[in-house]
Amino acid sequence: MLAAVLLAASPARQGGALGPLGNFDPSTSLGWSVPLILLAPLVALAMMVSGMRYRRGAANLAELALLASGVGVGLAAWARWKQASPYIAAYQWINIPVAFVGPEQFQGFGIDESIRLDHIALLFLASLLLLALLVITWHRVAGRAEPGPIRLFSLVLLQVFGAAGVVVAPDLAELAAFWGFAAVATYLLLANRWGVEPASRGARVALWLPFAADLSLLAGIAILYSRYGQLTLTSLIPVLHSTPGWGPKSLTGAGALLAVGIAGRLGLFPLSAWTTSSVEAPPAGHALSIGVWTLLPLYAAWRLQPVIWASGPHAAGRVAVGLALLGLAGPLFSLVGNDIRRTVVLAGSGAAAAALLAIVTWPGSNLSPVALLTVAAVPALAAARCAGQLAAAGAAGAMRSPDMALMGGGLQRMPRTSAGLLLAALVAPLSLIAAAAVFGQSPGPSLSGRAGLVFAAGLTLSALTLARPVVALAYGPLRRRRAFEPERVREAAPVPVWTVLLLSAAGAVLADLGFVLTGWLAFLFGTAQAPEVMRTSVLWLAPVGGLVLGLLVFAAAKDALLGWSGTLGSRWEALLGQGQAAFGRYLEAPALAAVAAVDGPAVGAGEGRLGLSLFGFGRDLRRLGLGAPRLPLLFLLAVAVAALAAAGLAASGLPR
């Protein structure tokens, strides 16, 4: 069945039909391998929802679907290995004529189901499938006690389907549609523990806050289509300043809305509440969501960067840069409180904010050396953030608490988990050191020099704060507490531990490819000359120094620093509680009281008066001799008179 669907959906290939297996040309694999990338998770999702009843079978089917999609990615990479130009396959879906006058692009509304594959898209697809495969493998052992395993595996496939669609989408309508699929799957993944109050409360925040960002992204796309009538980026970007009726205000508004949508889904401070409030969700779903929403927004920012800066160095680009700079406060806010899962999320968001800053700094160009180096390192950053969340969740489960003040002794009791968390903390900021090395030296506007220093400072701050959970877990004694015996703490099962290590190691390999392989960036982006990776600069030493300094400082005064951060966290929670109480007292309670006042006596009195009026009207009709059986005839007569009047107005041409 799957083969029939793939053959029916595959586009006609130029240059002849598929020959014998002995004369197999790799380019012929694109006809069916490209649809396989998207259809394999979708078909497996339909099979799982329709008939799957067992946890092990659901996990096997999910992994099989991801492997099948990976086969499609591998065949597409083989076929396009020596082709620098992107491969585009289009399937017509909607084509509706809406006008016969005016500019040609506004005379019809059409959407094609298109797929655009180039080398960087294939890298992101492979990274996405690797994330999902390793997360499912981790969950099969470490998440055996989680409720709804079949539901979780189904939602993972839905999220992979949506994320893969975003990566291969060549136009904005398709990007927004697949973005929505991934967003819905993310909310449902984070709400999988629907019977637990903290998880449900965090899932509500994970619903409305990123949904507002998604609406901002959709509004920006709508403004662009209303002005240009184009949705495909390759057709839209060249006509941004040549279409009649364009203006800097509309471009500024669209670019600012796109930037807000990207930053909201990336989870930058202060829009990071949906990533921190959902730490009580299933660890596998939360970790995969963090990894996926590191990949997609940064990839979309790179694709949309010329549109964001199209109005010139005005509000849109400044909004994007401002959001990235504001996101650098996330690592500072991670020092408030001792929850290890929340700390890892916020500290890693600093590296994500620095990556966004590197991508959007140069006006109107997404092919600057810094942007290319940063985008090539995004899969490594996503893998490191996902691995850090899994390691933090494993440590919290083994030590019966996510409070870092109650942790310790990880080097003796959980050495591999501690090593996985340390490796993830290393890879997250250090994946961007190549971009840091050339940030301030590439030709660009005057902003680039200052932004280079801020970029390096953000990576340093992220590395410094990521050292705190590593030290809290691995260093110091693990003290006895009530109903907890330190001697019962042991290393997790081999499969989850090695999954975290493999994920972190994969991130390290992806981060180092630009250093080891000559021409790696030229291969990814199809440029004639590869950007220089290493230059004489001390900026790349900043993340290394931040991590070493963090390890030394937190190891020297672990208990005191964790005590201060715990006090700050308790005061912050108290402040939030007072704010919620004030909101409930002065806004929520009066509003509910007003609604109750209207919904109670006022509505009841109105309904009573309406009933009395109808009763009196019926009594008057009976007095006139028009009983109830004649009421339907009167109603039909009134409808007929109204229809005749409308037809007469239409025939006479009078305004209606």
Buried (B, 14 or more C-beta within 10 A) or exposed (E): EBEEBBEEBBBEBEEEEEEEEEEEEBBBBBBBBBBBBBBBBBBBBEBBEEEBEEBEBBBBBBBEBBEBBBBBBBBBBBBBEEEBEBBBBBEEEEEEEEEEEEEEBBEBBEBBBBBBBBBBBBBBBBBBBBBBBBBBBBBBBBBEEBEBBBBBBBBBBBBBBBBBBBBBBBBBBBBBBBBBBBBBBBBBBBBBBEEBEEBBEBBBBBBEBBBBBBBBBBBBBBBBBEBBBBBBBEBBBEBBEEBEEBEBEBBBBBBBBBBBBBBBBBBBBEBBBBBBBBBBBBBBBBBBBBBBBBBBBBBBBBBBBBBBBBBBEBBBBBBBBBBBBBBBBBBBBBBBBBBBBBBBBBBBBBBBBBBBBBBBBBBBEBBBBBBBBBBBBBBBBBBBBBBBBBBBBBBBBBBBBBBBBBBBBBEEBBEBBBBBBBBBBBBBBBBBBBBBBBBBBBEBEEBBEEBBBBBBBBBBBBBBBBBBBBBBBBBBEBEEEEEBEBEEBEBBBEEBBBBBBBBBBBBBBBBBBBEEEEEBBBBBBBBEEBBBBEBEBEBBBBBBBBBEBBBEBBBEEBEEBBEEBBEBBEEEEEEEEEEEEEEEEEEEEEEEEEEEEEEEEEEEEEEEEEEEEEEEEBEEBEEEEBEEEEEEEEEEEEEEEEEEEEEEEEEEEEEE
